[in-house]
Amino acid sequence: MPFRDSWPLIGGLLFLVGFGAGLPLVALVGIAVMVIGLGSRWWASRLFDRVTLRRQLAERRVFHGEPVGFTVELENRKLLPLPWFEWRLALGEHIAVTGERLAANAVPGLHYLVRRGAAGWYSVQRWQFTLSAARRGYHPVGPASIRSSDLMGAWPSRNEDDDIDHLVVYPRVYRLPELGLPAERPFGDVRGGERIFEDPLRVAGLREYRPGDPLRRIDWKATARSSELRSRVYEPSATRQVYVLLNVDTLEHAWEGYISDELERLVSVAASVITWAAGARYAVGLLANGAYPDADRPIRLPPSRARDQHARLLEALAVIQPLTLGDLAGAVRRESGRLERGSTIVAVAALVPQPLAEALERLRSEGHRVHLVATTDRAARADIPGVVVSRVGGAFRAAEVLA
């Protein structure tokens, strides 16, 4: 039995001895020990009743290097105070807190933000921090824990908060000239779908019926009014789209590991191409042989001009990890049947194995415009008939020379 649990027993024995021996002082000491022991134990059991440790990120999705406001609030909504407390909040290893020295964590990839103090009855304490992330990624904020004890410190207690928030840091984005790519039409005249087709939702007018017109084109109300067959004329429409294919592999074999700098370069180049395409009002999509966190499905976002498409694409790039789900060539083969004819394909790769080269050549033969953006010399040496190859330069090239 721990010594702290024996306090009531010791107090009871002292009371019996004092009472039996006619020693009132000993009996009073026994009563005091019992009261203190039982009171402290009850206090410890109620320490975290109506105690809340809240945390809030001002933003959950930020760009590389952007500061984020972060609030931690401790509220004690009861008459019983916390004589002392210590709360610890786990943060991803790449998250820094301005002006704070973070404590080590036994769990790899995490460190602690720590605060100590005391909380009176019906009190609220609030701390304001500024977070920043040195790398793009899906950074955990949490879990958290708080420790305290009774007034005597005999029964310390701990309360766990297992909720985990995440700070999504988008990859660094460059303007295309900074990558050595032309600012105007870097991938030629971007096409997508059928170059010109009729949109059945946009009626431009009516004309006389011509042999061969499908029945769904005939406007039966206009035909009834004029007593002659009338066919609808639809406005022409064109869809321009860019589909970015990202090969996450930086080495030929998965067991060889990966090259961190090359992976970050790949992600940044893909993000830059996507940002350019979204800014130019193209329908843009992403296919990568990476996976979402805690999921076993590859990253696939079909081309779209939806309002939130750009943010979704950057978020997908932010969470890419070195672990891949098979090679990109297999994903491309599965996707090829879903691509609209004439799509503009932009492949971003540091490594172009033969299966991927064959998959890109097949896309070109199917009528797509295929462009390869190589982030390394070995990828730039890929010779794929009909595929335009561009070597990333600019800031990245200068960094390679300095290295």
C-alpha positions in Angstrom: 0.0 0.0 0.0 1.5 3.4 -0.9 2.2 5.7 2.0 -0.3 8.3 0.8 -3.1 5.7 0.9 -2.3 4.9 4.5 -3.0 8.3 5.9 -6.6 7.6 6.9 -5.5 4.3 8.5 -2.6 6.0 10.4 -5.0 8.7 11.6 -7.5 6.1 12.8 -4.8 4.2 14.7 -3.6 7.4 16.4 -7.1 8.3 17.4 -7.7 4.9 18.9 -4.4 4.9 20.7 -5.0 8.5 22.0 -8.5 7.8 23.0 -7.7 4.5 24.7 -4.6 5.8 26.5 -6.4 9.0 27.6 -4.1 11.2 25.5 -6.4 13.8 23.9 -3.6 15.5 22.0 -2.7 12.2 20.2 -6.4 11.6 19.5 -6.7 15.1 18.0 -3.6 14.5 15.9 -5.2 11.3 14.7 -8.5 13.0 13.8 -6.5 15.8 12.0 -4.5 13.2 10.0 -7.7 11.4 9.0 -9.5 14.6 8.0 -6.5 15.8 6.0 -6.0 12.4 4.3 -9.6 11.9 3.4 -10.1 15.5 2.4 -7.0 15.5 0.2 -8.1 12.3 -1.4 -11.6 13.7 -2.1 -10.0 16.9 -3.5 -7.8 14.9 -5.8 -10.8 13.0 -7.1 -12.5 16.2 -8.0 -9.5 18.1 -9.4 -10.6 18.1 -13.1 -14.3 18.4 -12.6 -15.5 21.3 -14.7 -11.9 22.1 -15.8 -11.4 22.6 -19.5 -8.2 23.0 -21.5 -9.1 24.5 -24.9 -6.9 25.3 -27.9 -7.7 27.1 -31.1 -5.7 27.7 -34.3 -6.5 31.0 -36.0 -5.9 29.2 -39.4 -5.7 25.5 -40.2 -4.3 26.0 -43.7 -1.4 28.4 -44.3 1.3 29.0 -46.9 4.9 28.2 -46.3 6.5 30.6 -43.7 3.1 32.2 -42.8 2.7 32.8 -39.0 -0.4 31.4 -37.3 -2.1 32.7 -34.2 -2.7 30.0 -31.5 -4.7 30.3 -28.3 -4.7 28.0 -25.3 -7.3 28.6 -22.5 -7.6 26.9 -19.1 -10.9 27.4 -17.3 -11.8 26.2 -13.8 -15.6 26.5 -13.4 -15.9 25.3 -9.8 -15.2 26.5 -6.2 -12.3 24.0 -5.8 -9.0 25.6 -7.0 -6.0 23.9 -8.6 -3.1 24.5 -6.2 -0.8 24.0 -9.1 -1.0 22.8 -12.7 1.2 21.9 -15.6 -0.2 21.5 -19.1 1.7 20.0 -22.0 0.7 20.3 -25.6 2.4 18.1 -28.2 3.4 19.8 -31.5 4.9 18.4 -34.7 8.7 18.6 -34.8 8.6 21.1 -37.6 6.4 23.6 -35.8 8.1 26.4 -33.9 6.6 28.7 -31.3 7.9 32.3 -31.4 9.8 33.1 -28.2 9.3 29.7 -26.7 11.8 26.9 -26.0 10.0 23.6 -26.5 10.5 20.6 -24.3 11.7 17.2 -25.6 9.1 14.5 -26.2 9.7 10.8 -25.9 7.6 10.2 -29.0 9.6 10.7 -32.2 8.5 13.6 -34.4 7.0 15.6 -31.5 7.9 18.2 -28.9 6.1 19.9 -26.0 4.8 23.4 -25.3 4.6 23.6 -21.5 3.0 26.1 -19.0 2.9 25.9 -15.2 0.9 27.9 -12.7 -2.0 27.9 -10.3 -5.7 28.3 -11.0 -8.2 29.8 -8.5 -11.8 29.1 -8.3 -14.0 30.2 -11.2 -10.9 31.4 -13.1 -9.9 31.6 -16.7 -6.3 31.8 -18.0 -5.5 32.4 -21.6 -2.2 32.2 -23.5 -1.5 33.6 -27.0 1.2 32.1 -29.1 2.5 32.4 -32.7 3.2 29.2 -34.6 5.2 28.8 -37.7 6.2 25.7 -39.7 9.6 25.4 -41.4 8.3 22.7 -43.8 5.2 22.0 -45.8 3.2 19.2 -44.4 0.4 17.9 -42.2 1.6 18.9 -38.8 -0.1 17.6 -35.6 -1.2 20.0 -32.8 -2.0 17.8 -29.9 -2.6 15.6 -27.9 -2.5 17.6 -24.6 -2.4 16.7 -21.0 -2.7 18.6 -17.6 -1.4 17.6 -14.2 -2.3 18.8 -10.8 -2.8 17.6 -7.2 -4.5 18.3 -3.9 -3.2 21.0 -1.6 -0.9 18.6 0.2 0.5 17.2 -3.1 -0.2 13.6 -1.9 -2.5 12.6 -4.7 -1.3 14.0 -8.0 -3.6 13.4 -10.9 -3.4 13.7 -14.7 -6.0 14.4 -17.3 -5.5 13.5 -21.0 -7.0 15.3 -24.0 -6.4 13.0 -27.0 -7.9 15.3 -29.6 -5.4 16.1 -32.4 -5.7 19.1 -34.6 -3.6 19.5 -37.7 -1.9 22.5 -39.3 -1.7 22.1 -43.1 1.2 24.0 -44.5 1.0 24.4 -48.3 4.2 23.9 -50.3 6.3 26.9 -51.5 4.9 28.3 -54.7 7.1 30.0 -57.3 6.2 32.1 -60.4 7.0 30.1 -63.5 9.8 32.4 -64.6 11.5 31.6 -61.3 11.5 28.0 -62.4 13.0 28.8 -65.8 9.7 28.3 -67.6 8.1 30.8 -69.9 5.5 33.1 -68.3 3.3 33.1 -71.4 2.0 29.7 -72.7 4.6 27.6 -70.8 3.0 24.5 -72.2 1.9 25.7 -75.6 -1.7 26.5 -76.3 -3.5 24.6 -73.5 -6.3 22.5 -74.7 -8.8 20.2 -73.1 -11.7 18.0 -74.0 -13.0 18.5 -77.6 -11.5 21.8 -78.8 -14.9 23.2 -79.9 -18.2 21.6 -79.1 -21.8 22.6 -78.5 -23.1 23.1 -75.0 -26.7 21.8 -74.8 -27.4 24.1 -71.8 -26.8 27.2 -73.8 -29.3 27.8 -76.6 -28.3 30.5 -79.1 -31.4 30.4 -81.3 -33.4 28.4 -83.8 -32.9 27.4 -87.5 -34.8 25.3 -90.0 -34.6 21.5 -89.6 -31.8 19.8 -91.6 -31.8 16.1 -92.4 -29.7 14.3 -89.9 -30.5 16.6 -86.9 -31.2 14.4 -83.9 -34.7 14.5 -82.4 -33.4 16.0 -79.1 -32.3 19.1 -81.1 -35.8 19.8 -82.5 -37.8 22.5 -80.6 -41.3 21.1 -80.7 -43.0 24.3 -79.4 -41.4 26.4 -82.2 -42.3 23.7 -84.7 -46.0 23.8 -83.6 -46.1 27.6 -83.9 -44.5 27.8 -87.4 -45.9 24.5 -88.7 -42.3 23.7 -89.9 -39.6 21.8 -88.1 -37.3 24.0 -86.2 -33.9 22.9 -84.7 -32.1 24.5 -81.8 -28.7 26.1 -82.3 -26.4 25.9 -79.3 -23.5 28.2 -78.4 -20.1 26.7 -78.9 -18.1 26.1 -75.8 -14.5 25.0 -75.1 -13.0 23.5 -72.0 -9.3 24.0 -71.3 -7.7 21.8 -68.7 -4.3 21.0 -67.3 -3.8 17.6 -65.6 -0.7 17.5 -63.4 0.9 14.1 -63.0 3.4 14.0 -60.1 5.9 11.1 -59.7 6.8 11.1 -56.0 9.6 8.6 -56.4 13.1 10.1 -56.2 15.0 6.8 -56.3 14.4 3.8 -58.5 13.7 1.3 -55.7 11.5 2.0 -52.6 13.9 0.2 -50.3 16.6 2.8 -51.2 14.6 5.4 -49.3 14.2 8.9 -50.8 16.0 12.2 -51.3 14.3 14.8 -49.2 15.4 17.9 -51.2 14.2 16.4 -54.4 10.9 15.5 -53.0 10.3 19.0 -51.8 11.4 20.4 -55.2 8.9 18.1 -56.9 6.0 19.2 -54.7 6.9 22.9 -55.1 7.1 22.6 -58.9 3.8 20.8 -59.0 2.2 23.5 -56.8 3.6 26.2 -58.9 2.2 24.7 -62.1 -1.2 24.2 -60.5 -1.2 27.8 -59.2 -0.4 29.2 -62.6 -3.1 27.1 -64.2 -5.7 28.0 -61.6 -4.8 31.7 -62.0 -5.2 31.4 -65.8 -8.8 30.0 -65.3 -8.0 26.5 -66.5 -9.7 23.4 -65.2 -6.8 21.8 -63.3 -6.4 18.4 -61.6 -3.7 16.3 -59.9 -2.7 12.6 -60.0 0.1 11.4 -57.8 1.4 8.1 -56.7 1.4 9.3 -53.1 -1.4 8.8 -50.5 -3.4 10.9 -48.1 -2.5 10.5 -44.4 -4.0 7.5 -42.7 -5.5 6.4 -46.0 -4.6 3.7 -48.6 -5.9 5.5 -51.7 -3.7 7.5 -54.1 -4.1 11.2 -54.6 -6.5 11.8 -57.5 -8.3 15.1 -58.1 -9.8 15.2 -61.6 -9.6 18.6 -63.5 -12.1 21.1 -62.3 -12.7 24.8 -62.2 -14.6 24.7 -58.9 -14.0 27.6 -56.6 -12.3 25.4 -53.9 -10.3 23.3 -56.4 -7.0 25.3 -56.0 -7.1 25.0 -52.2 -7.9 21.2 -52.4 -5.0 20.7 -54.8 -2.5 22.6 -52.6 -3.7 20.7 -49.5 -3.2 17.4 -51.3 0.3 18.4 -52.2 1.0 19.5 -48.6 0.2 16.1 -47.2 2.3 14.1 -49.7 4.7 11.7 -47.9 7.8 9.8 -49.3 5.8 6.5 -49.1 4.2 5.7 -52.4 1.4 3.4 -53.4 2.9 1.8 -56.5 4.4 3.5 -59.5 2.9 6.5 -61.3 2.8 4.6 -64.6 0.1 2.2 -63.2 -2.0 5.1 -61.9 -1.7 6.8 -65.4 -2.8 3.7 -67.2 -5.9 3.4 -64.9 -6.7 7.0 -65.5 -6.2 7.2 -69.2 -9.6 6.0 -70.0 -11.2 8.8 -68.0 -9.3 11.7 -69.6 -11.1 13.8 -72.1 -9.6 13.8 -75.6 -7.1 16.5 -76.1 -6.2 17.1 -72.5 -3.0 18.9 -71.7 -0.9 16.7 -69.4 2.0 18.1 -67.4 4.2 15.4 -65.8 6.5 16.6 -63.0 9.2 14.1 -62.2 12.8 13.7 -60.8 12.9 10.2 -62.2 11.3 8.8 -65.4 11.5 5.0 -65.4 10.7 3.1 -68.6 7.1 2.2 -67.6 6.3 5.9 -67.0 7.9 7.0 -70.2 5.8 4.4 -72.1 2.6 5.6 -70.3 3.3 9.2 -71.3 4.0 8.2 -74.9 0.7 6.4 -74.9 -1.1 9.5 -73.7 0.4 11.5 -76.5 -0.6 8.8 -79.0 -4.2 9.1 -77.7 -4.3 12.7 -78.7 -3.2 14.5 -75.5 -0.6 17.2 -75.4 2.1 15.9 -73.0 4.7 18.0 -71.4 7.4 16.7 -69.0 8.8 19.1 -66.4 12.1 17.5 -65.2 13.5 18.6 -61.8 16.8 16.7 -62.3 19.2 16.1 -65.1 18.4 12.4 -65.2 14.7 13.1 -65.8 15.6 15.7 -68.4 17.5 13.1 -70.4 14.3 11.1 -70.9 13.6 10.7 -74.7 9.9 10.2 -75.2 8.7 10.7 -78.8 6.3 13.7 -79.1 6.7 14.7 -75.4 8.2 18.2 -74.8 10.7 18.1 -71.9 11.6 21.2 -69.8 14.3 21.3 -67.2 13.5 23.3 -64.1 16.1 26.0 -63.5 15.9 29.4 -61.9 16.1 29.3 -58.1 16.4 25.5 -58.0 19.2 25.4 -60.5 21.1 28.0 -58.5 20.6 26.0 -55.3 22.1 23.0 -57.0 25.2 24.9 -58.0 25.7 26.2 -54.5 25.3 22.7 -53.1 
